[in-house]
Amino acid sequence: MLTQERYQTILQILSEKNTVTVQELTKLLNTSESTIRRDLTTLDEMGKLNKVFGGATSIHQLSGVYEADVKSREGIMLDEKKAIAIYCAKLINDTDFVYIDAGTTTDILTDYITNKNATYVTNGITHAKNLIRKGLTTYTIGGRIKPATEAIMGAEGLRSLKTFNFTKSFMGTNGIELNAGFTTPDMEEGLIKEEVIKRSYMSFVLADNTKFRKVFPITFAELKDCCIITDKLPYNEFSEKTIIKEVMK
């Protein structure tokens, strides 16, 4: 079987079952394990699949609706999140009307914000507290509070957002994927994010490298709608879709 034929067969299998092992492919394609491993490496580099230990998974595999709470996420990739936050804090100018999305990386951003002449709006409870302690002009949107993410959401939040026009918004995301765009597990949070981005002159998504090639059920923006601020870009194909700044390169 020719190389391109093997590639097509591997991708077809993944489209049907989402995961496949090296041993399965060796038997199905009647070739050696070393050849299959090389094929998976090449397809991974091309952005066609995710190579994992012992096999591969589809890049279109949903990550599901489960979302870890803030406490379990706040210590993960901490150095990377700090580097992203420090860079983003420097983007805020005196005349800016800024939206800060709920999330762990955006929460760290509030630790590094120093501009007292800008105005801030957030749907994050801890974010608002941090900003107020610094003496910054701060507003929150209305709505109910989601315990897991400590984020304000709901119909009242959407209504209040329609009165705002932001110069900059700093957004969080659960997943970034070439076709699905920016995704989240929660529909209500997704609607809030979508409305904010629509009402922002510039939107920045703060995302460490683990967020790439992950897909969650709700898309709230296409890649072209936002600039991505990350520690280091793990897959080059994303740079063809939008502006990306690597802060730890």
Residue pairs with C-beta under 8 A, 6 or more apart in sequence:
1 9
1 29
1 30
1 31
3 39
6 29
6 31
6 35
6 39
7 39
7 42
7 43
7 48
9 28
9 29
10 20
10 25
10 29
10 39
10 40
10 43
10 49
10 56
11 43
11 48
11 49
13 20
13 24
13 25
13 28
14 20
14 49
14 56
14 57
14 58
15 58
15 60
18 57
18 58
18 60
18 61
19 55
19 56
19 57
19 58
19 61
20 55
20 56
21 54
21 55
22 33
22 36
22 37
22 40
22 54
22 55
23 33
23 54
24 55
25 31
25 36
25 39
25 55
26 32
26 33
26 36
29 36
40 49
40 51
40 55
40 56
41 51
43 49
43 51
43 56
44 50
44 51
44 56
46 237
47 59
47 178
47 213
47 235
47 237
48 59
49 56
49 57
49 58
49 59
50 56
50 57
50 58
50 59
50 61
50 213
59 177
59 178
59 213
59 215
60 177
60 179
60 180
60 215
61 215
62 215
62 216
62 217
63 174
63 175
63 185
63 214
63 215
63 216
64 185
64 216
64 217
65 185
65 186
65 216
65 217
66 185
67 148
67 149
67 174
67 185
67 186
68 148
69 147
69 148
69 149
70 104
70 107
70 126
70 148
70 149
70 150
73 104
74 104
74 107
76 104
76 210
77 208
77 209
77 210
77 231
80 208
80 209
80 231
80 232
80 248
81 104
81 105
81 108
81 206
81 208
82 108
83 231
83 247
83 248
84 105
84 108
84 109
84 206
84 207
84 208
84 229
84 230
84 231
84 247
85 105
85 106
85 108
85 109
85 111
85 112
85 206
86 112
86 247
87 229
87 245
87 247
88 109
88 112
88 170
88 204
88 206
88 229
89 109
89 112
89 113
89 114
89 115
91 168
91 204
92 98
92 113
92 115
92 118
92 168
93 115
93 118
93 167
94 115
94 117
94 118
95 117
95 118
95 167
96 115
96 118
96 119
96 167
96 168
97 118
97 119
97 121
97 164
97 165
97 166
97 167
97 168
98 118
98 119
98 120
98 121
98 166
98 167
98 168
98 169
98 170
99 120
99 121
99 122
99 164
99 166
99 168
99 169
99 170
99 196
99 200
100 106
100 109
100 110
100 120
100 121
100 122
100 124
100 127
100 131
100 169
100 170
101 122
101 123
101 124
101 169
101 170
101 171
101 172
101 193
101 196
102 122
102 123
102 124
102 125
102 127
102 149
102 150
102 151
102 152
102 172
102 189
103 124
103 149
103 151
103 171
103 172
103 206
104 172
105 172
105 206
105 207
105 208
106 124
106 127
106 170
106 171
106 172
106 206
107 124
107 126
107 127
107 130
109 170
109 206
110 126
110 127
110 130
110 131
111 130
113 120
113 131
113 134
113 136
114 134
115 136
116 134
116 135
116 136
118 136
118 137
119 137
119 138
119 139
120 131
120 136
120 137
120 138
120 139
121 138
121 139
121 140
121 141
121 164
121 166
122 128
122 131
122 138
122 139
122 140
122 141
123 140
123 141
123 143
123 151
123 152
123 153
123 157
123 192
124 150
124 151
124 152
125 140
125 145
125 150
125 151
125 152
126 150
128 138
128 140
131 138
132 138
140 152
141 152
141 156
141 157
141 160
141 161
141 192
142 152
142 156
142 157
142 159
142 160
143 152
143 153
143 154
143 155
143 156
143 157
143 158
143 160
144 152
144 153
144 154
144 156
145 151
145 152
145 153
146 152
146 153
146 186
146 188
146 189
149 186
149 189
151 189
151 192
153 186
153 188
153 189
153 191
153 192
154 188
157 192
158 191
158 192
158 195
161 192
161 195
161 196
161 199
162 195
162 199
164 199
165 199
165 201
166 196
166 199
166 200
166 201
167 200
167 201
167 202
168 200
168 201
168 202
168 203
168 204
169 196
169 197
169 200
169 202
169 203
169 204
170 204
170 206
171 182
171 193
171 196
171 197
171 203
171 204
171 205
171 206
171 221
171 226
172 205
172 206
172 207
173 182
173 183
173 184
173 193
173 205
173 207
173 211
173 220
174 183
174 184
174 185
174 211
174 214
174 216
175 182
175 183
175 184
175 211
175 214
175 215
175 216
176 182
176 183
176 205
176 207
176 211
176 212
176 213
176 214
176 223
176 228
176 238
177 183
177 212
177 213
177 214
177 215
178 223
178 237
178 238
178 241
180 215
180 219
181 219
181 220
181 221
181 222
181 223
181 225
182 193
182 205
182 219
182 220
182 221
182 222
182 223
182 225
182 226
183 190
183 214
183 215
183 216
183 217
183 218
183 219
183 220
184 190
184 193
184 216
184 217
184 218
184 220
185 216
185 217
185 218
186 218
187 217
187 218
189 218
189 220
190 218
190 219
190 220
191 220
193 220
193 221
194 220
194 221
196 203
197 203
197 220
197 221
197 225
197 226
202 227
203 221
203 225
203 226
203 227
204 226
204 227
204 228
204 229
205 221
205 226
205 227
205 228
205 229
206 229
206 230
207 228
207 229
207 230
208 230
208 231
209 230
209 231
209 232
209 233
209 234
211 230
212 230
212 233
212 234
212 235
212 238
213 234
213 235
223 238
223 241
223 242
224 241
224 242
225 242
226 242
227 242
227 243
227 244
227 245
228 238
228 242
228 243
228 244
228 245
229 244
229 245
229 247
230 244
230 245
230 246
230 247
231 246
231 247
231 248
232 246
232 248
232 249
233 239
233 244
233 246
233 249
238 244
